[in-house]
Amino acid sequence: MTALDDLMRRLLWLPDARSTFAVPVDRLHFFVITVTMIASTITGLLAFVFFFKYRERRPKQSTPVVVPSVKFEFVVIGVPLFFFLLWFVQGFKDYVWYTTPPKNATDVYVMAKKWMWKFSYGGDGPNAIGTLHVPANRPVRLLMTSRDVIHSFFVPDFRIKQDVLPGRYTETWFEATKPGRYQILCSQYCGTWHSQMWGEIVVMPGPEYDQWMIDQKRGLAARVDTGGDDGPSFHGSIVEYGKKIAMAQGCVKCHSLDGEPHIGPTWLDLYGKLEVLESGETVTVDEAYLTDSMIDPRGKIVKGYKPVMPTYKGRLAAPEAAALVEFIKSLRTQNLETVPSKEAIYESAKPAPRK
């Protein structure tokens, strides 16, 4: 950041830039604003001068026919086009960067609900309502869904804003550059208390965040209890919770966990895989695809498999779907210890005894 950046922020009443993405966004903003203001000023001054220079000097004076030269038309059309293309190139470069989260990003699941933000850390991290702790100078990816209506996750200091939709996952990412506390707002009108749907991001120095995470994991109890209409709440590893959901919902009756072919695609090494669909299209298995497959399993059928999977829309709460996705992501060849034994799968598939 430069002194000129700070001056422009003060002139435009912008908050400080506290993420790696905020600086290029601000500079593009400043560039567009500056060019627009200069062009508007020149246009206004010329209009004022022409108002007097080309005023009607005698009654019923006819306007002379003006035939511009090719060079004049080239300049008038080419200069604005040059600046529009320049804005596009810079904006597109930043867009591609912003929509491509780093591979080493920390995953956090976000569930929006009237009128609160719920956070669940990937792996075996904790859960929180209203407050998200993140490390400074490390990328963080947010995988977001809504429990009810459309919300929008907005952090002015980070210059990030992303719609949060019911029934699907959207994602955004950021890398905070300075420890501190930053406000989360909902920028999509969502009902009576929309203006009070606040949250907070607490950015901590890296070592301090690592210690905080260790303390949080140490204090978690590995249990699942009732969490109301949002589905079961849980403490402990979200992967372990996802494993329990998979067993309870009978997912393992159709999806193998060891790579062997079954009724549905195996979950081992499924995440990140490029699948060929019945339509001939290809799709990358990511969080959005996995979530969509739970809600609308017949929307994208993998080639070679029959459309027999039932929909889990209304049967899985957002935290349960997020946990299932994390469990599937954990099923990699190099860490097969997360896979339940075949005896456990057999037991889960047995019908419950009649009372």
N, C-alpha and C positions, 0 to 999 in steps of 0.2 A: 504494500500500500504506500502511496505517496501523499505528499501534502496536498496535491491537486485533487486526489481522490477524497481526502477528508473535507476539503473545501466544497466539492460538489455534493457530498452527502449532507453537509450542513445546509447548503442552499436548497436542496430538495427534501429536507426533513426526513432523511432516511436513518434507520438505526445503524449501529456499527456492524461491519461485516465480520461475522464470527465463524465462517466455514470456508473451506477451500473453494466451494462453488459460488459463494457470495461475491468474491472479487471480480471474476470475469462477467458475472451477471451485471454488476454495478457498472463496470467499464463499458459494456455494450449499451447499457441504459444511458450513460453519460454521453457516449458517442452519438447515439440517435437523438437525444435531446439537444445536444450542441448543434449538430447539423440542421435539425429542424428549426431551432430558434434563429440561427444565422439566416437560413433560407426565408423564414417568415419575416425577419426584419428587412432583408433586402427587398422582398416582394412588397412589403408595406411602404417602404421608402420610395420605391419606383412608382407605385400606385399614386402616392401623394404628389410626386414630381409630375407624372403624366397628367394628373388631374388639372394642373395649371398649364403645362406646356401644350397639351392638345385639347384645350377647352374650345368651345364654340366661339369663334371670333366674330361671326356675322350671322344674321338670321338665316335659317334653312341651309346652313353650310353642310355640304355633303362630305361624308367620310371618304378619304382616298382609299383606293384598293391597294392593299399591301400584299405583295408576292414575296414571301421569304425565300432566301437562297437555301440551297441544299446544306451548306455549311452551317447556317443558322439553325435549321431544323435538327441537324445532327447534334449540335451543342445542346439545344433545348431538351431533346429526348435523351441524349447520351449521358449527360451529367446526372440527372436524377436516377436513371437506370444504374449507373455505376455505383451510386451510394446504396441503392436498394440491394444490389447484388453483394456489395461489401457487407451490409448488415446480415444478409442471408448466410453468407459463407461463415462469418464469425458466429452467428447464432446456431447454425447447423452443427458446427464443430463442437460448441458447448453442449448442444442437445445430445449428440452422440455420446459425449463424455458423461453427461449426467444420467443417461438412461442405461449405462453399462457399469453396474456396480463392480468394484474390485473383487477378485476371487477370495481375498483374505478378509473380507468384511465380516463383522460380527452380526449375526442375524437376531432380530428382535421381532416377535409377532405383536401386532397392534390390533386390538379390537375396539371399534368405536361403538358407543351405545348412548342413547339419550340419558344423561348428557355427561358422559365421562369417557376417558381414555384408559384402556387396560393394556398392560404390557406383559409379555411373556418372553423371557430370554431363551434363545436356542440352546441346544445341548442339555445340560443339567442345571441351568440357571434358575433364578427365582422369578416371581411374578409380582406385579405392582399395579396400583391404580393411581393415575394422575401424575406420577413422577417417574421419569425415565433417567437412569444413571448411565452415562456413557464415558468412555475414555477420550481424552484430548489427543488429537493428531493420529487417530486410528479410524478407518472407515466403518460405518455402521449402516447396515441395510435394514429397512423396515418393510415387513410383509404385512399388509393391512387388509382388513375386512370389516364390514359393518354388521351389527346385530339387527338393525332395524331399517334405517333410511340412509340416504346418501349424506355423508359427512365429508369434510376436507381437512387434511392435516396440514397446518400452516405454522411455520416458525419464521417470523420476520427477520430475525438476526441471521438466520442461515440462508435466507432467500429460497426456501423450499416450500412447495405447496402441491399436494397430491390428493385427488378425490379418493374417498374410501367408500366402496360400493358393497351393498348387501349381496351375498351369494357368489362373490368372487374375490380374488386377491389382486390388489395392486401393490406396486412396490416403489420405493424411493430410497435414496441413500444420501449420506452426508458425512463430512469429516470436520468435526469442530476443531477450531484452532486455538481457543483460549478457554481455560477453566472458568466456570461461572454458572449462573442460573439463567435460563432462557425460556420465555413463555411460549406455550403451544396454544394455538387458537383453532377454532373450527370456522372455516371461511365459506361454508355452504349452509344456507339457512336450513335448520333441521327441527324447528319447533319452538315451543314456548321459551325454553331456557337456553336457546342457541348462544346467546351473548355471554352466557356463563359457563360454556363448555371449555374450560381452561385446563391446561396441564402444564407441566414444567419439565424441562430437560436440565439435569444437573451434569455438567461437564467436569470431570475430575482428571487430575494428572494421572498418567498411565500407571505408575506404581501404586498410587492411592486407590485407583479403580480396581486393580488386581487384588489388593488386600480386601477391599470392600466385597468383591465377588467371592473370595475365599470365606470371609465371615458369613456371607449370606448362605452359601452352600452348607457351611458347618452347622448353621442353625435350622436348616430345613428338615422337616420330618417326612420320611418316605411313606406317605399315606394319601389316600384319596378320600375326600368327604363330600357331602352334598353341597352344591353351590347355587341352588335355586334354578330359575328359569334359564340361566346361561349354561346349564350343564354342570357337571361335577367340577369343583375347584380342586386344586392339587398342590402339593408341596413336594419338592424334590425334582428329579430328572424328568424333563418333558418327554424324553425318549422312552423312559420306562412307562410313563403314563400312556404314551402312544401305543406301546406294546400291549398294555392292559386293554385299551380300547379295541385294538385289532382282535384280541382274543375274545373279548366280550361280544363284539359285533359279528363274529364268525367270518372275518375277512380271510383267515387262513384256510378256510374250507376251499377257496377258489384260487388263492394266490400263494404259491410256494415261497419259502424264504431262503431256499438253498440253491436256487438256480434251475431246479428241475421243472420241465414244462407241466402245466396244470390247466385248469379250466380258464383261468385268466393269466396274464403275464406275470412272471416271477417278480418279486420285489427286490431280489438281490441285484445290486448294481443297476437298478432301474433309474434312479435319479440321475439326470444329466444325459441319459441315453437318447439317441435319435430314433424314434419309432416311425414305422411306415403304416399309414392308415388304410382302411378299406378303399377310401376314395383315391388313393395313390399319393396323397399329400404326405409330407413328413412333418413331425412335430417333436420339439425338444421337451423332454419330461422335466418340467420345473414345478415350482410351487403352484403356479396358476393352473397348469394342466392337471396336476394331481387333484387340486381342489375342484376344478370343473368336472373331473371324472367322477367324483363322489356325488356331485349335485345332479349332473346330467350325463350319466355313463354311456348313453347311446349317441351322444353328440359327436364323439370322435372314437370310433371303434378301431382298435389295432388289427392290422391285417392278420388273418389266420385264427381269429377268436370270434366266438359267437356273441351277439348282444344279449347276454343273459343276466348281467349285473343289475340289481335293483337300484333305484335312486335312494340316496341317504339324505336328501333334502328334508329338513324338519326332524330327522332322526339324530343328527350330529350337531351339537352346538359348535360355535366357532372355535373355542379352545380345544375341543375334541378333534376337530378337523386339523387344526394346527399341529396338535400332538401326533396325529397319525402321519402327517407329512414329515415331521421330524424323525419319526421312527423309520419311515421308508428311506429317508436320506441317510440314516445311520447304517443301513444294511449294505455294507460294502464287503468285498471279498477279503480285505485285509483285517476286518474286525468282526468276524463271524460269531464272537461271543455274545453279541446282542440278539442273535437268533434263538428263539425258543426251541427246545428239543422237539423231536418228532413225537415223543410221548406226550408232551404238553399240548401239541397241536391236536393229537388224537383225542385227548381228554376234552379239549375245548369243543371239538366237533360232535361229541356224543350228546344225544338229546338229554334234557334235564329229566330226572326221575319224576314220575307222577306222584302227587300227594294224595 
